[in-house]
Amino acid sequence: MLLPLQQHPHFAACLRANGRQVVETAHGHMLLRRVGPLPVGLISRGRAEMLDAPRPKGCTVLFTPDDPSDDSMRGAGFWRLRAPVEVAEWDISHPTDKLAAQLRKTWRHGLERAQDARLKLSITSMPPSGDHWLLIAEQRQARERGYRALPLWLTRAWATLHPKDATLIEARRGGELVAGMVFLRHGKAATYHISHVTPLGKKLGAHRLMLWRAAAHFARKGVVRLDLGTLDRANAPGLAQFKLGTGAKARGLGGTWISLPGLSPLRRQLIRQVPSGQKA
């Protein structure tokens, strides 16, 4: 089974290294936090089997299933908070010529231009330093664009605890850094974690060339899937097209659900009393 980043043991180890409390179950793990005196469990990209996992008494649970499982979530007493999102998953287990054939036309033409741009790429382990240029650029980029990503301490912890599974790809033109990407490997999958490209790098198509080289690099190491992150077709259509232009497939997750102590048993009773085909 290909575990998503958030349910891999590497992820749990990084959480613990940063002082987080992690509850292990037979089918994954839950991050346990406190909001005032109340315990709150966070299950991100979890399997539906985790619905039966024991939890601390009085614990509110926020659950983001890795697959659509509405009936199971409602039957377990959960309420939906957010609609499902999509992720882009790129199967890189095929030979290079087949991967190239699956590239969309505009993506392939952009890659060809990048290959002619005299860019020099390096692939190394990500240094664990917090003042790495790419981490600083990512923080600035997140503030300017108003998005929230995984915390940078997670990147540093991954690079410290699992250095062979934190990969940095940098692109240079004439000695000048024009782009960088970090990938986190988790088993036979790797996740496109953070990236930054300068105006010159964007003009030269450095991001396409780096992602293409990353696919070849990880395929040689036995990785069969690159997780390219969420797709926001409404607010970031260009980025969504960039990810899907590789031949990656869009897959829907299961939304975000909440289980409240005391109320969830009541919801389970209501679900059992609602006629088949209706929703409580």
C-alpha positions as CSV (number, residue, x, y, z in Angstrom):
1,M,0.0,0.0,0.0
2,L,1.2,3.5,-0.9
3,L,0.7,5.6,2.2
4,P,0.1,9.3,1.8
5,L,2.7,11.6,3.3
6,Q,0.6,12.5,6.3
7,Q,0.1,8.8,7.3
8,H,3.7,7.6,6.8
9,P,5.8,6.7,9.8
10,H,8.3,9.4,8.7
11,F,5.7,12.0,9.2
12,A,4.8,10.7,12.7
13,A,8.5,10.7,13.7
14,C,8.8,14.3,12.6
15,L,5.8,15.3,14.6
16,R,7.2,13.6,17.7
17,A,10.6,15.3,17.2
18,N,8.8,18.6,17.4
19,G,7.1,17.8,20.6
20,R,3.8,16.7,19.2
21,Q,1.8,13.9,20.7
22,V,0.9,11.2,18.2
23,V,-1.5,8.3,18.9
24,E,-0.7,5.2,16.9
25,T,-3.5,2.8,15.7
26,A,-3.5,-0.4,13.7
27,H,-4.3,1.6,10.5
28,G,-2.5,4.9,10.9
29,H,-1.8,7.7,13.4
30,M,-3.6,10.7,14.9
31,L,-2.1,13.9,16.0
32,L,-3.4,14.8,19.5
33,R,-3.6,18.4,20.5
34,R,-5.4,20.4,23.2
35,V,-7.6,23.5,22.6
36,G,-7.8,24.9,26.1
37,P,-8.8,21.9,28.3
38,L,-10.3,19.9,25.4
39,P,-8.4,17.2,23.5
40,V,-8.6,17.4,19.7
41,G,-7.5,14.6,17.4
42,L,-6.4,15.3,13.9
43,I,-6.4,12.5,11.3
44,S,-5.1,13.7,8.0
45,R,-5.5,11.5,4.8
46,G,-6.5,8.6,7.0
47,R,-8.1,5.3,6.0
48,A,-11.7,4.6,6.7
49,E,-10.6,1.8,9.1
50,M,-9.4,4.4,11.5
51,L,-13.0,5.3,12.3
52,D,-12.9,2.4,14.8
53,A,-9.7,3.5,16.4
54,P,-9.8,4.2,20.2
55,R,-9.6,7.8,21.2
56,P,-9.1,9.7,24.4
57,K,-12.3,10.2,26.4
58,G,-14.1,13.4,25.4
59,C,-11.9,13.9,22.4
60,T,-13.2,15.9,19.4
61,V,-11.9,14.4,16.1
62,L,-11.2,16.1,12.8
63,F,-10.9,13.5,10.1
64,T,-9.8,14.0,6.5
65,P,-10.3,10.6,4.8
66,D,-8.0,9.7,1.9
67,D,-10.9,8.4,-0.1
68,P,-14.5,9.4,-0.4
69,S,-16.4,7.5,2.3
70,D,-19.5,9.7,3.1
71,D,-21.7,6.8,4.3
72,S,-19.0,5.4,6.6
73,M,-18.3,8.9,8.1
74,R,-22.0,9.6,8.7
75,G,-22.5,6.2,10.1
76,A,-19.7,6.7,12.6
77,G,-21.3,10.0,13.8
78,F,-19.3,12.5,11.9
79,W,-20.5,15.8,10.4
80,R,-18.9,17.3,7.3
81,L,-17.2,20.6,7.7
82,R,-15.6,21.0,4.3
83,A,-16.2,19.7,0.8
84,P,-13.6,17.3,-0.7
85,V,-10.6,18.5,-2.6
86,E,-8.6,16.9,-5.4
87,V,-5.0,15.8,-5.4
88,A,-2.8,15.2,-8.5
89,E,-1.0,11.8,-8.5
90,W,1.6,11.0,-11.2
91,D,2.2,7.3,-11.9
92,I,6.0,7.3,-12.8
93,S,6.3,3.5,-12.9
94,H,6.2,3.5,-16.7
95,P,9.3,3.7,-19.1
96,T,10.5,7.2,-19.9
97,D,9.1,7.1,-23.5
98,K,5.6,6.3,-22.2
99,L,5.8,9.1,-19.6
100,A,6.9,11.5,-22.4
101,A,4.0,10.4,-24.5
102,Q,1.6,11.2,-21.7
103,L,2.8,14.8,-21.4
104,R,0.2,17.3,-22.6
105,K,1.3,19.2,-25.8
106,T,1.9,22.5,-24.2
107,W,3.8,20.9,-21.3
108,R,6.0,18.9,-23.6
109,H,6.8,22.0,-25.7
110,G,7.7,23.9,-22.6
111,L,9.9,21.1,-21.4
112,E,11.7,21.1,-24.8
113,R,12.4,24.8,-24.5
114,A,13.7,24.3,-21.0
115,Q,16.0,21.5,-22.2
116,D,17.5,24.0,-24.7
117,A,18.0,26.8,-22.1
118,R,21.4,25.6,-20.8
119,L,20.2,25.1,-17.3
120,K,22.4,23.1,-14.9
121,L,20.5,21.0,-12.4
122,S,21.8,19.4,-9.2
123,I,20.1,16.8,-7.1
124,T,21.2,16.5,-3.5
125,S,19.9,15.8,0.0
126,M,18.0,18.8,1.5
127,P,20.2,20.4,4.3
128,P,18.4,20.6,7.7
129,S,19.4,24.3,8.1
130,G,16.5,26.6,8.8
131,D,18.1,29.5,6.9
132,H,18.3,27.7,3.5
133,W,17.5,30.0,0.7
134,L,14.5,27.9,-0.5
135,L,12.9,27.8,3.0
136,I,13.2,31.6,3.3
137,A,11.8,32.1,-0.2
138,E,8.9,29.8,0.6
139,Q,8.0,31.7,3.7
140,R,8.0,35.0,1.8
141,Q,6.0,33.5,-1.0
142,A,3.4,32.1,1.4
143,R,2.9,35.5,3.0
144,E,2.6,37.3,-0.4
145,R,0.1,34.8,-1.9
146,G,-1.8,34.2,1.4
147,Y,-1.6,30.4,1.5
148,R,-0.8,28.0,4.3
149,A,1.5,25.1,3.7
150,L,3.0,22.4,5.9
151,P,5.2,24.1,8.5
152,L,8.9,24.6,7.6
153,W,10.0,22.8,10.8
154,L,8.6,19.7,9.2
155,T,11.0,20.1,6.3
156,R,13.9,20.6,8.7
157,A,12.9,17.6,10.8
158,W,12.5,15.4,7.7
159,A,15.9,16.4,6.5
160,T,17.4,15.7,9.9
161,L,15.7,12.4,10.7
162,H,15.5,11.0,7.1
163,P,18.2,12.7,5.1
164,K,18.1,10.2,2.2
165,D,14.4,10.9,1.8
166,A,14.5,14.7,1.6
167,T,15.6,15.6,-1.9
168,L,16.6,19.1,-3.1
169,I,16.7,19.9,-6.8
170,E,18.2,23.3,-7.8
171,A,18.5,24.9,-11.2
172,R,21.2,27.4,-12.2
173,R,21.8,29.5,-15.3
174,G,25.4,30.6,-15.5
175,G,25.9,30.1,-11.8
176,E,22.8,32.0,-10.8
177,L,20.2,30.1,-8.8
178,V,16.9,30.4,-10.7
179,A,14.7,27.7,-9.1
180,G,14.5,25.0,-6.4
181,M,12.3,22.2,-5.4
182,V,12.1,19.9,-2.3
183,F,10.6,16.4,-2.5
184,L,9.9,14.2,0.5
185,R,10.0,10.4,-0.1
186,H,7.7,8.1,1.9
187,G,8.1,4.5,0.9
188,K,7.4,4.0,-2.8
189,A,5.9,7.4,-3.2
190,A,7.4,10.9,-3.0
191,T,5.6,14.2,-2.5
192,Y,6.3,17.5,-4.3
193,H,6.7,19.5,-1.1
194,I,7.9,23.1,-1.7
195,S,9.3,25.0,-4.7
196,H,10.3,28.5,-5.7
197,V,11.2,29.9,-9.1
198,T,12.6,33.3,-10.0
199,P,11.3,35.4,-12.9
200,L,14.2,34.2,-15.0
201,G,13.7,30.6,-14.0
202,K,10.0,30.9,-14.9
203,K,10.9,32.4,-18.3
204,L,13.3,29.5,-19.0
205,G,10.8,26.8,-17.8
206,A,13.1,25.6,-15.0
207,H,10.1,24.2,-13.0
208,R,9.2,21.9,-15.8
209,L,12.7,20.6,-16.3
210,M,13.2,20.0,-12.6
211,L,9.9,18.1,-12.2
212,W,10.7,16.0,-15.3
213,R,14.2,15.2,-13.9
214,A,12.7,14.4,-10.5
215,A,10.4,11.8,-12.0
216,A,13.4,10.1,-13.7
217,H,15.5,10.3,-10.5
218,F,12.8,8.8,-8.2
219,A,11.8,6.2,-10.8
220,R,15.4,4.9,-10.7
221,K,15.1,4.6,-7.0
222,G,12.0,2.5,-7.1
223,V,9.4,5.2,-6.5
224,V,6.2,4.6,-8.4
225,R,4.1,7.7,-7.6
226,L,4.7,11.4,-7.3
227,D,2.1,13.2,-5.2
228,L,1.9,16.7,-6.7
229,G,-0.4,18.1,-4.0
230,T,-3.9,19.6,-4.1
231,L,-5.6,21.1,-7.2
232,D,-7.4,24.4,-6.9
233,R,-8.9,24.8,-10.4
234,A,-10.9,27.9,-9.3
235,N,-8.2,30.0,-7.6
236,A,-5.0,28.6,-9.1
237,P,-5.9,27.2,-12.5
238,G,-2.5,27.7,-13.9
239,L,-0.8,25.6,-11.2
240,A,-3.5,22.9,-11.6
241,Q,-2.8,22.8,-15.4
242,F,0.9,22.6,-14.7
243,K,0.4,19.5,-12.4
244,L,-2.0,17.8,-14.7
245,G,0.1,18.6,-17.8
246,T,2.5,15.9,-16.7
247,G,-0.1,13.2,-17.2
248,A,-0.9,13.1,-13.5
249,K,-4.5,12.1,-12.6
250,A,-6.8,14.0,-10.4
251,R,-8.3,12.1,-7.5
252,G,-10.9,13.3,-5.0
253,L,-10.3,13.0,-1.3
254,G,-13.1,12.6,1.3
255,G,-13.6,16.1,2.7
256,T,-13.1,17.2,6.3
257,W,-15.4,15.8,9.0
258,I,-15.8,16.4,12.7
259,S,-16.9,14.1,15.5
260,L,-18.1,15.8,18.7
261,P,-18.2,13.9,22.0
262,G,-21.7,13.4,23.3
263,L,-23.3,14.4,20.0
264,S,-21.8,11.7,17.7
265,P,-23.7,8.8,19.5
266,L,-26.9,10.7,18.9
267,R,-26.0,11.1,15.2
268,R,-25.3,7.4,14.9
269,Q,-28.8,6.7,16.3
270,L,-30.4,9.1,13.9
271,I,-28.5,7.6,10.9
272,R,-29.9,4.1,11.8
273,Q,-33.5,5.5,12.0
274,V,-33.3,7.4,8.6
275,P,-34.8,5.4,5.8
276,S,-32.3,4.1,3.2
277,G,-31.4,6.6,0.5
278,Q,-31.9,9.7,2.7
279,K,-29.4,11.7,4.7
280,A,-29.6,12.8,8.3
